Amino acid sequence: MKNEVREHRRTRELSQADLAAELGVSRQTIIAIENGRYSPSLPLAFRIAQFFDVPVEKMFDPSEEET
Amino acid sequence: MNNVTHPRLIAPLSTFAVGSAAAIAVRIGYTWSAALAVEVFVVALAIGYYTLAGTKSDVGAIYGQRKDERQRHVVLRASRFAMIVMFATAYAIFLFMIASKKTYWQEDVFFSVGGVSYFLGLLIYGSHDEDANGTQRGIMTSEPVDDDETTRVIPPM
């Protein structure tokens, strides 16, 4: 699933490890989400959206599958 | 598992406990030297698990009992892969058993226990036939559910 996690993370000048620590997941999971290789669960998707203060439907776009 | 003070120790200590039991069995059935060899192997394996559990990889997180939701998916997929390989191997042995007119009761047990536990797992973890309100209708029910009928809200008079 395409998402804007990387863009928002860079805007906040956070490393993947920083974001992973904030969200309580591994750095590999952040990498997988940013690259569209893993679609997070609803609770994690909401945590990400809330962390960046962005609506979840803006953060994640289910209509666009990243290849 | 989250309440354990040192979750990194779970895999190595479990390995040590199970392996030591195997070493005791080897001592009872065979010799001290064979049992000692098994115990040395078990200790080396436990140290390996402890080292692995400290790494920052997915494998390290899984063995270190700190896996997140994606890593739980990895565990499920790995378990599924292992089950397929196990059953393929058992089935190959089963075919060999028939072709060579030999009987290995262990394979019969493996197949039986594996098949039954898989079916039990489906019953335990799978959702069964339910109506729109979530009420169980029984495993074998084949009558169609009228969702409109069960979800219709009658407005108060």
Backbone of each chain as ProteinMPNN parsed JSONL, in Angstrom:
{"seq_chain_A": "MKNEVREHRRTRELSQADLAAELGVSRQTIIAIENGRYSPSLPLAFRIAQFFDVPVEKMFDPSEEET", "coords_chain_A": {"N_chain_A": [[0.839, -1.191, 0.0], [0.584, 2.159, -0.938], [2.072, 4.983, 0.655], [2.617, 7.907, 2.73], [4.541, 7.958, 4.637], [7.361, 8.09, 4.657], [7.86, 10.659, 3.608], [6.669, 12.348, 5.522], [8.164, 11.628, 7.756], [10.702, 12.497, 7.038], [10.229, 15.2, 6.866], [9.895, 15.803, 9.517], [12.424, 15.384, 10.296], [13.283, 12.922, 11.306], [14.903, 9.855, 12.052], [14.665, 6.503, 10.715], [14.956, 4.737, 12.791], [14.349, 6.352, 14.987], [11.618, 6.895, 14.546], [10.645, 4.302, 14.645], [11.134, 3.681, 17.323], [9.433, 5.508, 18.555], [6.959, 4.521, 17.77], [6.971, 1.99, 18.7], [7.771, -0.252, 17.254], [9.843, -2.351, 15.114], [12.823, -1.183, 13.376], [13.056, -2.334, 10.911], [10.445, -2.818, 10.259], [9.43, -0.255, 9.856], [10.911, 0.396, 7.589], [9.881, -1.512, 5.816], [7.218, -0.68, 5.671], [7.478, 1.91, 4.603], [8.504, 1.284, 2.113], [6.382, 0.056, 0.986], [6.11, -2.641, 1.244], [4.885, -3.805, 3.331], [1.721, -3.747, 4.74], [0.464, -1.947, 7.328], [-1.268, -2.903, 10.384], [-4.612, -1.894, 11.323], [-4.615, -0.573, 13.952], [-1.862, 0.187, 14.125], [-1.602, 1.747, 11.821], [-3.279, 3.863, 12.469], [-1.901, 4.824, 14.687], [0.428, 5.747, 13.478], [-0.617, 7.742, 11.803], [-1.732, 9.458, 13.723], [0.547, 10.167, 15.103], [1.908, 11.745, 13.273], [0.022, 13.627, 12.97], [-1.873, 13.586, 10.906], [-4.61, 12.854, 8.757], [-5.663, 9.448, 8.565], [-6.466, 8.439, 6.103], [-5.19, 10.092, 4.4], [-2.57, 9.582, 4.881], [-2.27, 6.897, 4.148], [-2.802, 5.23, 1.115], [-5.025, 3.202, -0.162], [-5.823, 2.67, -2.728], [-3.738, 2.714, -4.427], [-1.405, 0.472, -5.256], [1.884, -0.165, -4.467], [4.588, -1.172, -6.524]], "CA_chain_A": [[0.0, 0.0, 0.0], [1.365, 3.392, -1.019], [1.852, 5.832, 1.826], [3.46, 9.115, 2.82], [5.282, 7.888, 5.892], [8.738, 8.568, 4.462], [7.86, 12.109, 3.426], [6.395, 12.991, 6.816], [9.295, 11.363, 8.651], [11.802, 13.381, 6.644], [9.834, 16.562, 7.234], [10.16, 15.947, 10.961], [13.848, 15.098, 10.487], [13.419, 11.744, 12.16], [15.47, 8.674, 11.404], [13.747, 5.356, 10.789], [15.072, 4.173, 14.143], [13.598, 7.243, 15.892], [10.187, 6.66, 14.349], [10.356, 2.953, 15.142], [11.096, 3.76, 18.795], [8.215, 6.241, 18.931], [5.767, 3.714, 17.491], [7.087, 0.7, 19.361], [7.987, -1.348, 16.298], [11.244, -2.445, 14.719], [13.221, -0.32, 12.261], [12.768, -3.076, 9.678], [9.016, -2.652, 9.952], [9.294, 1.085, 9.256], [11.452, 0.287, 6.221], [8.927, -2.29, 5.011], [6.026, 0.154, 5.437], [7.852, 2.997, 3.684], [8.707, 0.731, 0.772], [5.135, -0.543, 0.527], [6.182, -4.101, 1.306], [4.053, -4.276, 4.434], [0.584, -2.888, 5.086], [0.305, -2.056, 8.779], [-2.6, -3.167, 10.923], [-5.365, -0.653, 11.578], [-4.098, 0.18, 15.104], [-0.572, 0.806, 13.828], [-1.848, 2.807, 10.834], [-3.825, 5.017, 13.194], [-0.828, 5.383, 15.528], [1.311, 6.511, 12.581], [-1.335, 8.958, 11.382], [-1.852, 10.355, 14.882], [1.88, 10.676, 15.444], [2.23, 12.839, 12.346], [-1.128, 14.532, 12.969], [-2.38, 13.569, 9.53], [-5.691, 11.866, 8.641], [-5.139, 8.153, 8.14], [-6.728, 8.24, 4.665], [-4.195, 10.874, 3.646], [-1.284, 8.922, 5.075], [-2.256, 5.625, 3.413], [-3.678, 5.242, -0.067], [-5.255, 1.796, -0.523], [-6.136, 2.51, -4.156], [-2.493, 2.624, -5.19], [-0.484, -0.557, -4.794], [3.247, 0.082, -4.937], [5.172, -2.394, -7.067]], "C_chain_A": [[0.883, 1.254, 0.0], [1.05, 4.292, 0.182], [2.836, 6.995, 1.826], [4.303, 9.135, 4.092], [6.683, 8.471, 5.734], [8.786, 10.105, 4.364], [7.657, 12.827, 4.763], [7.554, 12.789, 7.795], [10.453, 12.31, 8.331], [11.491, 14.831, 6.99], [10.128, 16.821, 8.713], [11.629, 15.721, 11.321], [14.07, 13.973, 11.492], [14.109, 10.64, 11.364], [14.435, 7.55, 11.495], [13.777, 4.741, 12.178], [14.297, 5.017, 15.156], [12.097, 6.957, 15.799], [9.784, 5.291, 14.887], [10.232, 2.966, 16.662], [9.831, 4.463, 19.274], [6.969, 5.369, 18.81], [5.814, 2.33, 18.136], [7.169, -0.476, 18.4], [9.469, -1.37, 15.922], [11.536, -1.502, 13.547], [12.915, -0.998, 10.93], [11.313, -2.921, 9.266], [8.755, -1.277, 9.339], [9.787, 1.056, 7.808], [10.442, -0.423, 5.321], [7.675, -1.468, 4.691], [6.348, 1.246, 4.417], [8.007, 2.501, 2.252], [7.458, 0.042, 0.221], [5.148, -2.056, 0.541], [5.313, -4.663, 2.417], [2.951, -3.259, 4.703], [0.323, -3.024, 6.582], [-1.132, -2.39, 9.177], [-3.316, -1.836, 11.135], [-4.846, 0.108, 12.799], [-2.775, 0.874, 14.81], [-0.739, 1.938, 12.816], [-2.387, 4.058, 11.526], [-2.756, 5.662, 14.079], [0.107, 6.246, 14.677], [0.646, 7.834, 12.198], [-1.431, 9.956, 12.532], [-0.5, 10.968, 15.251], [2.248, 11.867, 14.553], [1.098, 13.866, 12.234], [-1.686, 14.715, 11.547], [-3.54, 12.568, 9.493], [-5.159, 10.554, 8.044], [-5.353, 7.915, 6.646], [-5.792, 9.071, 3.796], [-2.817, 10.201, 3.733], [-1.169, 7.642, 4.237], [-3.264, 5.682, 2.273], [-3.892, 3.803, -0.534], [-5.499, 1.592, -2.015], [-4.879, 2.34, -4.99], [-1.573, 1.598, -4.558], [0.89, -0.266, -5.361], [3.85, -1.209, -5.421], [6.578, -2.615, -6.518]], "O_chain_A": [[1.796, 1.393, 0.815], [-0.085, 4.348, 0.656], [3.763, 7.046, 1.018], [4.722, 10.194, 4.558], [7.139, 9.249, 6.572], [9.644, 10.752, 4.965], [8.368, 13.777, 5.092], [7.879, 13.687, 8.571], [11.096, 12.852, 9.23], [12.382, 15.596, 7.361], [10.552, 17.91, 9.099], [12.028, 15.845, 12.479], [14.911, 14.056, 12.387], [13.917, 10.515, 10.155], [13.465, 7.636, 12.248], [12.755, 4.28, 12.685], [13.667, 4.481, 16.068], [11.407, 6.801, 16.806], [8.728, 5.134, 15.5], [9.335, 2.337, 17.223], [9.23, 4.067, 20.272], [6.049, 5.456, 19.624], [4.828, 1.593, 18.123], [6.689, -1.569, 18.703], [10.245, -0.519, 16.357], [10.631, -1.081, 12.827], [12.563, -0.342, 9.95], [10.988, -2.895, 8.079], [7.954, -1.148, 8.413], [9.155, 1.622, 6.916], [10.182, 0.015, 4.201], [7.139, -1.545, 3.586], [5.581, 1.476, 3.482], [7.681, 3.208, 1.299], [7.48, -0.494, -0.887], [4.295, -2.692, -0.079], [5.035, -5.862, 2.446], [3.212, -2.068, 4.871], [-0.006, -4.113, 7.053], [-2.074, -2.187, 8.411], [-2.688, -0.777, 11.127], [-4.648, 1.32, 12.712], [-2.58, 2.025, 15.201], [-0.088, 2.977, 12.938], [-1.992, 5.177, 11.197], [-2.703, 6.885, 14.211], [0.524, 7.327, 15.092], [1.262, 8.898, 12.26], [-1.235, 11.155, 12.338], [-0.416, 12.127, 15.655], [2.818, 12.856, 15.013], [1.206, 14.847, 11.497], [-1.927, 15.827, 11.077], [-3.458, 11.526, 10.143], [-4.321, 10.559, 7.142], [-4.531, 7.272, 5.993], [-5.619, 8.795, 2.609], [-2.02, 10.247, 2.795], [-0.109, 7.342, 3.689], [-4.404, 6.116, 2.438], [-3.04, 3.242, -1.223], [-5.394, 0.472, -2.514], [-4.941, 1.875, -6.128], [-1.03, 1.812, -3.474], [1.059, -0.135, -6.573], [3.651, -2.251, -4.797], [7.229, -3.601, -6.866]]}, "seq_chain_B": "MNNVTHPRLIAPLSTFAVGSAAAIAVRIGYTWSAALAVEVFVVALAIGYYTLAGTKSDVGAIYGQRKDERQRHVVLRASRFAMIVMFATAYAIFLFMIASKKTYWQEDVFFSVGGVSYFLGLLIYGSHDEDANGTQRGIMTSEPVDDDETTRVIPPM", "coords_chain_B": {"N_chain_B": [[4.512, -13.387, 28.162], [5.616, -10.895, 27.889], [6.009, -10.063, 30.447], [8.252, -11.187, 31.375], [11.437, -10.808, 32.826], [13.918, -11.021, 31.57], [13.618, -11.45, 28.543], [15.229, -12.258, 26.48], [16.467, -14.498, 27.334], [14.733, -16.598, 27.149], [14.548, -18.308, 24.814], [17.235, -19.496, 24.727], [17.295, -20.725, 27.305], [15.092, -22.432, 27.197], [15.923, -24.096, 25.153], [18.136, -25.204, 26.397], [16.925, -26.579, 28.535], [15.229, -28.462, 27.23], [17.105, -29.768, 25.645], [18.842, -30.783, 27.578], [17.206, -32.633, 28.804], [17.026, -34.43, 26.719], [19.675, -35.221, 26.664], [19.835, -36.558, 29.104], [18.127, -38.67, 28.551], [19.626, -39.919, 26.586], [21.798, -40.693, 28.127], [20.573, -42.578, 29.788], [19.783, -44.497, 27.931], [22.084, -44.99, 26.476], [25.438, -44.141, 26.636], [27.632, -42.417, 28.988], [29.464, -40.792, 27.661], [28.263, -40.319, 25.193], [26.025, -38.926, 26.064], [27.264, -36.693, 27.151], [28.343, -35.533, 24.875], [25.991, -34.784, 23.571], [25.063, -32.9, 25.411], [27.04, -30.945, 25.291], [26.66, -30.068, 22.684], [24.102, -29.039, 22.988], [24.534, -26.918, 24.79], [26.162, -25.294, 23.215], [24.316, -24.683, 21.224], [22.428, -23.277, 22.722], [23.918, -21.05, 23.488], [24.324, -19.999, 20.971], [21.682, -19.303, 20.284], [21.24, -17.328, 22.212], [23.053, -15.389, 21.42], [22.06, -14.841, 18.863], [19.549, -13.849, 19.538], [20.177, -11.37, 20.43], [20.689, -9.803, 18.269], [19.811, -7.252, 15.79], [18.124, -8.016, 13.832], [15.188, -9.442, 12.128], [15.049, -12.101, 12.891], [16.49, -12.017, 15.259], [14.794, -10.401, 16.799], [12.58, -12.052, 16.965], [13.52, -14.408, 18.248], [14.364, -13.136, 20.509], [12.074, -12.447, 21.781], [10.755, -9.976, 21.296], [9.126, -9.22, 19.267], [7.4, -7.361, 16.715], [4.241, -6.467, 15.103], [4.564, -7.02, 12.315], [6.659, -8.826, 12.397], [5.449, -10.893, 13.704], [3.839, -11.812, 11.688], [5.82, -12.775, 10.044], [6.686, -14.928, 11.583], [4.404, -16.557, 11.434], [4.328, -17.122, 8.688], [6.755, -18.437, 8.378], [6.28, -20.633, 10.019], [4.256, -21.868, 8.61], [5.628, -22.52, 6.273], [7.498, -24.327, 7.33], [5.754, -26.339, 8.169], [4.705, -27.23, 5.738], [7.012, -28.26, 4.51], [7.631, -30.273, 6.331], [5.398, -31.976, 6.095], [5.57, -32.648, 3.404], [7.943, -34.059, 3.396], [7.273, -36.157, 5.144], [5.266, -37.3, 3.646], [6.669, -38.169, 1.413], [8.225, -40.146, 2.609], [6.185, -41.796, 3.37], [5.22, -42.651, 0.867], [7.483, -44.039, 0.019], [7.486, -46.013, 1.924], [5.22, -47.515, 1.256], [5.881, -48.342, -1.326], [8.118, -49.874, -0.845], [7.1, -51.886, 0.636], [7.216, -51.779, 3.416], [6.692, -51.082, 6.902], [6.394, -48.226, 8.768], [5.494, -47.247, 11.695], [5.764, -44.833, 12.914], [5.473, -42.856, 10.971], [2.815, -43.129, 10.348], [1.677, -42.249, 12.73], [2.634, -39.625, 12.731], [1.376, -38.546, 10.466], [-1.297, -38.871, 11.224], [-1.532, -37.421, 13.664], [-0.685, -34.924, 12.783], [-2.594, -34.318, 10.76], [-5.024, -34.383, 12.227], [-4.545, -32.445, 14.207], [-4.261, -30.194, 12.625], [-6.849, -29.922, 11.602], [-8.196, -29.549, 14.013], [-7.056, -27.125, 14.735], [-8.141, -25.45, 12.782], [-10.801, -25.52, 13.605], [-10.596, -24.379, 16.124], [-9.388, -21.817, 15.782], [-10.624, -20.707, 13.561], [-13.322, -18.729, 12.246], [-16.671, -19.644, 12.55], [-19.817, -20.538, 10.999], [-21.87, -17.801, 11.184], [-24.603, -15.711, 12.152], [-25.77, -12.409, 11.209], [-25.567, -11.06, 13.57], [-23.501, -12.184, 14.849], [-23.968, -14.523, 16.174], [-23.344, -17.904, 16.773], [-23.988, -20.436, 14.357], [-23.501, -23.062, 14.17], [-21.21, -25.563, 12.973], [-21.796, -27.117, 10.727], [-23.886, -25.952, 9.426], [-25.791, -25.154, 6.597], [-27.683, -23.552, 5.678], [-28.722, -20.553, 4.084], [-27.819, -17.259, 5.191], [-29.963, -14.671, 5.991], [-29.113, -11.672, 5.668], [-30.327, -9.177, 5.528], [-32.624, -9.577, 6.946], [-31.721, -10.078, 9.536], [-30.299, -7.853, 10.246], [-31.952, -5.773, 10.02], [-33.285, -2.816, 11.239], [-35.873, -2.056, 13.319], [-37.804, 0.754, 13.425], [-38.689, 2.663, 16.311], [-42.062, 2.882, 17.448]], "CA_chain_B": [[5.913, -13.314, 27.764], [6.097, -9.541, 28.061], [6.309, -9.816, 31.848], [9.515, -11.816, 31.71], [12.454, -9.773, 33.023], [14.955, -11.172, 30.552], [13.013, -12.263, 27.469], [16.266, -12.798, 25.609], [16.923, -15.778, 27.873], [13.706, -17.64, 27.009], [14.928, -19.303, 23.805], [18.367, -20.331, 25.146], [16.989, -21.561, 28.47], [14.207, -23.507, 26.737], [16.781, -25.034, 24.411], [18.965, -25.91, 27.38], [16.078, -27.515, 29.294], [14.795, -29.561, 26.354], [18.3, -30.505, 25.242], [19.364, -31.523, 28.726], [16.328, -33.799, 28.961], [17.459, -35.381, 25.688], [20.968, -35.759, 27.095], [19.547, -37.536, 30.166], [17.592, -39.858, 27.876], [20.764, -40.587, 25.925], [22.578, -41.337, 29.191], [19.84, -43.77, 30.242], [19.767, -45.504, 26.876], [23.401, -45.261, 25.885], [26.612, -44.007, 27.508], [27.937, -41.081, 29.511], [30.185, -39.998, 26.655], [27.273, -39.868, 24.198], [25.206, -37.908, 26.728], [28.099, -35.495, 27.285], [28.421, -34.928, 23.536], [24.699, -34.125, 23.342], [24.978, -31.73, 26.285], [27.939, -29.918, 24.738], [25.962, -29.523, 21.516], [22.965, -28.245, 23.486], [25.056, -25.664, 25.354], [26.592, -24.476, 22.076], [23.09, -24.209, 20.576], [21.821, -22.266, 23.601], [24.742, -19.835, 23.36], [24.006, -19.467, 19.647], [20.365, -18.645, 20.365], [21.378, -16.102, 23.006], [23.736, -14.413, 20.552], [21.118, -14.487, 17.798], [18.463, -13.058, 20.126], [20.646, -10.015, 20.689], [20.879, -9.054, 17.021], [18.71, -6.344, 15.463], [17.383, -8.551, 12.684], [13.887, -10.04, 12.451], [15.296, -13.355, 13.621], [16.873, -11.628, 16.61], [13.596, -9.931, 17.52], [11.691, -13.199, 17.205], [14.113, -15.243, 19.309], [14.503, -12.318, 21.707], [10.735, -12.193, 22.332], [10.375, -8.563, 21.223], [8.647, -9.067, 17.891], [6.259, -6.491, 16.479], [3.169, -7.125, 14.353], [5.065, -7.576, 11.051], [7.486, -9.989, 12.697], [4.523, -12.002, 14.008], [3.467, -12.357, 10.376], [6.975, -13.555, 9.585], [6.645, -16.191, 12.326], [3.32, -17.37, 10.876], [4.721, -17.599, 7.354], [7.826, -19.417, 8.573], [5.657, -21.844, 10.564], [3.532, -22.493, 7.51], [6.647, -23.102, 5.402], [8.043, -25.504, 8.014], [4.734, -27.399, 8.164], [4.628, -27.78, 4.38], [8.21, -29.081, 4.296], [7.502, -31.476, 7.168], [4.404, -32.885, 5.527], [6.089, -33.151, 2.129], [8.925, -35.082, 3.743], [6.553, -37.305, 5.694], [4.527, -37.942, 2.559], [7.664, -38.884, 0.604], [8.552, -41.358, 3.366], [4.977, -42.626, 3.289], [5.229, -43.281, -0.458], [8.581, -45.004, 0.037], [7.052, -47.104, 2.793], [4.298, -48.353, 0.5], [6.586, -48.93, -2.466], [9.083, -50.88, -0.378], [6.334, -52.852, 1.444], [7.655, -51.733, 4.81], [5.788, -50.318, 7.765], [6.982, -47.362, 9.796], [4.321, -46.73, 12.404], [5.991, -43.432, 13.276], [4.92, -42.002, 9.915], [1.356, -43.158, 10.518], [1.365, -41.366, 13.858], [2.931, -38.262, 12.298], [0.296, -38.109, 9.579], [-2.564, -38.802, 11.96], [-1.495, -36.301, 14.611], [-0.605, -33.692, 11.995], [-3.891, -34.052, 10.116], [-6.054, -34.101, 13.235], [-4.265, -31.161, 14.875], [-4.55, -29.126, 11.662], [-8.3, -29.745, 11.586], [-8.552, -28.942, 15.301], [-6.646, -25.719, 14.659], [-9.161, -24.737, 12.005], [-12.003, -25.38, 14.431], [-10.332, -23.498, 17.27], [-9.03, -20.446, 15.415], [-11.435, -20.202, 12.468], [-14.689, -18.287, 12.536], [-17.638, -20.568, 11.984], [-20.965, -19.878, 10.399], [-22.526, -16.911, 12.143], [-25.561, -14.794, 11.54], [-25.26, -11.041, 11.156], [-25.321, -10.56, 14.926], [-22.341, -12.868, 15.406], [-24.38, -15.715, 16.895], [-22.896, -19.12, 16.098], [-25.069, -21.238, 13.788], [-23.047, -24.436, 14.057], [-20.183, -25.746, 11.946], [-22.291, -27.788, 9.529], [-25.067, -25.28, 8.895], [-25.634, -24.749, 5.197], [-28.778, -22.662, 5.298], [-28.226, -19.196, 3.849], [-28.148, -16.227, 6.171], [-30.646, -13.513, 5.419], [-28.517, -10.528, 6.379], [-31.284, -8.077, 5.617], [-33.591, -9.892, 7.989], [-31.123, -10.031, 10.871], [-29.726, -6.54, 10.559], [-32.943, -4.717, 9.854], [-33.631, -2.108, 12.478], [-37.271, -1.623, 13.296], [-37.886, 2.04, 14.123], [-39.687, 2.679, 17.398], [-43.358, 3.457, 17.061]], "C_chain_B": [[6.478, -11.921, 28.007], [6.5, -9.239, 29.491], [7.65, -10.413, 32.266], [10.596, -10.744, 31.773], [13.514, -9.825, 31.932], [14.431, -12.047, 29.413], [14.046, -12.876, 26.533], [16.722, -14.183, 26.062], [15.946, -16.921, 27.605], [14.139, -18.728, 26.025], [16.133, -20.135, 24.253], [18.056, -21.23, 26.331], [16.051, -22.706, 28.092], [15.009, -24.565, 25.999], [17.602, -25.869, 25.382], [18.146, -26.947, 28.133], [15.696, -28.721, 28.448], [15.993, -30.435, 25.962], [18.878, -31.328, 26.372], [18.52, -32.759, 29.007], [16.709, -34.866, 27.93], [18.783, -36.03, 26.085], [20.775, -36.804, 28.196], [19.009, -38.829, 29.554], [18.703, -40.633, 27.185], [21.617, -41.309, 26.969], [21.888, -42.628, 29.654], [19.933, -44.884, 29.189], [21.128, -45.884, 26.349], [24.505, -45.064, 26.922], [26.766, -42.567, 27.992], [28.571, -40.207, 28.431], [29.225, -39.468, 25.583], [26.41, -38.753, 24.786], [25.968, -36.595, 26.856], [28.198, -34.762, 25.939], [27.128, -34.17, 23.217], [24.612, -32.839, 24.154], [25.869, -30.595, 25.782], [27.281, -29.243, 23.54], [24.82, -28.604, 21.958], [23.441, -26.903, 24.042], [25.494, -24.723, 24.225], [25.379, -23.874, 21.364], [22.442, -23.088, 21.399], [22.595, -20.951, 23.519], [24.469, -19.167, 22.01], [22.683, -18.729, 19.633], [20.463, -17.329, 21.13], [22.027, -14.997, 22.167], [22.787, -13.9, 19.484], [20.017, -13.562, 18.325], [18.872, -11.624, 20.404], [20.829, -9.18, 19.437], [19.645, -8.204, 16.719], [17.901, -6.801, 14.256], [16.001, -9.036, 13.125], [14.071, -11.303, 13.28], [15.663, -13.045, 15.069], [15.678, -11.177, 17.434], [12.678, -11.098, 17.869], [12.24, -14.073, 18.326], [14.269, -14.459, 20.607], [13.183, -11.906, 22.32], [10.379, -10.705, 22.336], [9.819, -8.249, 19.84], [7.45, -8.123, 17.814], [5.273, -7.197, 15.556], [3.653, -7.726, 13.027], [5.884, -8.837, 11.311], [6.631, -11.177, 13.144], [4.038, -12.635, 12.713], [4.595, -13.232, 9.829], [6.981, -14.918, 10.275], [5.578, -17.117, 11.735], [3.717, -17.955, 9.52], [5.822, -18.641, 7.46], [7.262, -20.73, 9.104], [4.929, -22.605, 9.468], [4.515, -23.202, 6.57], [7.195, -24.391, 6.022], [7.044, -26.656, 7.984], [4.643, -28.05, 6.789], [5.822, -28.694, 4.108], [8.111, -30.376, 5.084], [6.543, -32.469, 6.548], [4.867, -33.449, 4.19], [7.093, -34.276, 2.388], [8.243, -36.349, 4.252], [5.813, -38.052, 4.59], [5.475, -38.733, 1.653], [8.053, -40.194, 1.294], [7.381, -42.341, 3.296], [4.924, -43.371, 1.948], [6.317, -44.36, -0.534], [8.178, -46.246, 0.83], [6.149, -48.069, 2.032], [5.046, -49.083, -0.619], [7.542, -50.038, -2.024], [8.429, -51.942, 0.502], [6.853, -52.93, 2.874], [6.678, -50.879, 5.613], [6.603, -49.524, 8.78], [5.822, -46.71, 10.53], [4.503, -45.262, 12.791], [5.377, -42.482, 12.248], [3.393, -41.965, 9.997], [0.931, -42.195, 11.624], [1.541, -39.905, 13.436], [1.795, -37.717, 11.442], [-1.0, -37.908, 10.358], [-2.598, -37.579, 12.872], [-1.476, -34.976, 13.852], [-1.943, -33.323, 11.389], [-4.952, -33.649, 11.115], [-5.804, -32.737, 13.883], [-4.506, -29.989, 13.928], [-6.053, -28.837, 11.643], [-8.777, -29.1, 12.892], [-8.206, -27.458, 15.312], [-7.643, -24.887, 13.884], [-10.404, -24.495, 12.841], [-11.794, -24.359, 15.544], [-10.183, -22.04, 16.824], [-9.909, -19.859, 14.309], [-12.79, -19.716, 12.95], [-15.65, -19.247, 11.854], [-18.82, -19.79, 11.429], [-21.706, -19.068, 11.458], [-23.598, -16.12, 11.421], [-25.011, -13.375, 11.661], [-24.959, -10.466, 12.527], [-24.132, -11.231, 15.578], [-22.697, -14.107, 16.193], [-23.985, -16.948, 16.094], [-24.1, -19.919, 15.592], [-24.662, -22.694, 13.646], [-22.114, -24.601, 12.868], [-20.784, -26.233, 10.637], [-23.486, -27.086, 8.898], [-24.834, -24.83, 7.463], [-26.759, -23.825, 4.752], [-28.253, -21.243, 5.116], [-28.669, -18.23, 4.954], [-28.827, -15.077, 5.447], [-30.165, -12.282, 6.176], [-29.507, -9.387, 6.559], [-32.238, -8.288, 6.788], [-32.998, -9.686, 9.381], [-30.572, -8.664, 11.229], [-30.757, -5.421, 10.466], [-33.306, -4.093, 11.198], [-35.065, -1.617, 12.356], [-37.381, -0.316, 14.066], [-38.949, 1.999, 15.215], [-40.958, 3.381, 16.939], [-43.558, 4.797, 17.773]], "O_chain_B": [[7.666, -11.768, 28.294], [7.238, -8.286, 29.745], [8.126, -10.172, 33.376], [10.676, -9.879, 30.9], [13.954, -8.789, 31.433], [14.757, -13.231, 29.327], [13.782, -13.881, 25.874], [17.29, -14.946, 25.281], [16.287, -18.086, 27.809], [14.106, -19.915, 26.348], [16.08, -21.362, 24.174], [18.502, -22.377, 26.368], [16.19, -23.819, 28.6], [14.809, -25.765, 26.187], [17.746, -27.08, 25.215], [18.608, -28.067, 28.349], [15.822, -29.864, 28.889], [15.91, -31.663, 25.947], [19.352, -32.444, 26.156], [19.042, -33.803, 29.398], [16.712, -36.059, 28.234], [18.99, -37.225, 25.875], [21.471, -37.819, 28.218], [19.373, -39.929, 29.969], [18.713, -41.863, 27.201], [22.101, -42.412, 26.719], [22.545, -43.644, 29.882], [20.135, -46.053, 29.518], [21.31, -46.985, 25.829], [24.517, -45.728, 27.958], [26.131, -41.642, 27.487], [28.249, -39.025, 28.308], [29.35, -38.332, 25.125], [26.099, -37.77, 24.114], [25.396, -35.517, 26.692], [28.145, -33.534, 25.881], [27.159, -33.067, 22.67], [24.147, -31.813, 23.657], [25.49, -29.426, 25.842], [27.33, -28.022, 23.39], [24.602, -27.538, 21.382], [22.82, -25.87, 23.792], [25.235, -23.52, 24.268], [25.4, -22.714, 20.953], [21.974, -22.089, 20.853], [22.001, -19.874, 23.485], [24.391, -17.943, 21.911], [22.569, -17.655, 19.042], [19.846, -16.334, 20.748], [21.61, -13.839, 22.2], [22.707, -12.699, 19.224], [19.607, -12.618, 17.649], [18.019, -10.757, 20.595], [21.094, -7.981, 19.523], [18.58, -8.401, 17.304], [17.086, -6.045, 13.726], [15.677, -9.044, 14.313], [13.343, -11.543, 14.244], [15.208, -13.72, 15.992], [15.555, -11.519, 18.611], [12.074, -11.124, 18.941], [11.51, -14.437, 19.247], [14.304, -15.049, 21.687], [13.151, -11.115, 23.263], [9.762, -10.225, 23.287], [10.015, -7.155, 19.312], [6.607, -8.084, 18.71], [5.436, -8.38, 15.256], [3.214, -8.812, 12.646], [5.816, -9.799, 10.546], [7.033, -12.329, 12.985], [3.848, -13.849, 12.642], [4.357, -14.283, 9.235], [7.245, -15.94, 9.641], [5.814, -18.312, 11.556], [3.474, -19.129, 9.242], [5.825, -19.622, 6.715], [7.698, -21.809, 8.702], [4.981, -23.833, 9.409], [4.273, -24.326, 6.129], [7.339, -25.408, 5.344], [7.428, -27.811, 7.797], [4.52, -29.27, 6.681], [5.663, -29.776, 3.543], [8.458, -31.446, 4.584], [6.832, -33.663, 6.48], [4.586, -34.606, 3.877], [7.097, -35.298, 1.702], [8.585, -37.462, 3.85], [5.741, -39.281, 4.598], [5.138, -39.82, 1.184], [8.193, -41.227, 0.64], [7.57, -43.552, 3.178], [4.622, -44.563, 1.9], [6.1, -45.444, -1.078], [8.491, -47.375, 0.451], [6.29, -49.286, 2.147], [4.863, -50.282, -0.827], [7.746, -51.017, -2.742], [9.117, -52.802, 1.053], [6.92, -54.008, 3.466], [5.939, -50.064, 5.061], [7.392, -50.081, 9.543], [5.237, -45.74, 10.049], [3.526, -44.536, 12.975], [4.831, -41.438, 12.603], [2.762, -40.935, 9.756], [-0.029, -41.438, 11.483], [0.705, -39.056, 13.745], [1.314, -36.602, 11.647], [-1.705, -36.915, 10.178], [-3.554, -36.804, 12.861], [-2.162, -34.026, 14.227], [-2.384, -32.177, 11.478], [-5.696, -32.694, 10.891], [-6.739, -31.963, 14.086], [-4.908, -28.911, 14.365], [-6.48, -27.683, 11.666], [-9.643, -28.226, 12.885], [-8.962, -26.637, 15.831], [-7.959, -23.761, 14.267], [-10.992, -23.414, 12.803], [-12.69, -23.578, 15.867], [-10.779, -21.14, 17.416], [-9.94, -18.641, 14.133], [-13.336, -20.221, 13.931], [-15.448, -19.614, 10.697], [-18.823, -18.56, 11.395], [-22.114, -19.595, 12.493], [-23.505, -15.888, 10.216], [-23.905, -13.175, 12.164], [-24.196, -9.508, 12.652], [-23.775, -10.91, 16.712], [-21.823, -14.7, 16.826], [-24.25, -17.035, 14.896], [-25.1, -20.064, 16.294], [-25.401, -23.485, 13.061], [-22.214, -23.873, 11.88], [-20.35, -25.823, 9.56], [-24.044, -27.588, 7.922], [-23.818, -24.209, 7.149], [-26.793, -23.372, 3.608], [-27.43, -20.78, 5.905], [-29.734, -18.374, 5.553], [-28.338, -14.578, 4.434], [-30.74, -11.901, 7.195], [-29.53, -8.72, 7.593], [-32.609, -7.359, 7.506], [-33.666, -9.191, 10.288], [-30.399, -8.356, 12.408], [-30.471, -4.269, 10.793], [-33.595, -4.796, 12.166], [-35.423, -0.88, 11.438], [-37.075, -0.286, 15.258], [-39.992, 1.366, 15.05], [-40.928, 4.331, 16.157], [-44.585, 5.448, 17.586]]}, "name": "protein", "num_of_chains": 2, "seq": "MKNEVREHRRTRELSQADLAAELGVSRQTIIAIENGRYSPSLPLAFRIAQFFDVPVEKMFDPSEEETMNNVTHPRLIAPLSTFAVGSAAAIAVRIGYTWSAALAVEVFVVALAIGYYTLAGTKSDVGAIYGQRKDERQRHVVLRASRFAMIVMFATAYAIFLFMIASKKTYWQEDVFFSVGGVSYFLGLLIYGSHDEDANGTQRGIMTSEPVDDDETTRVIPPM"}
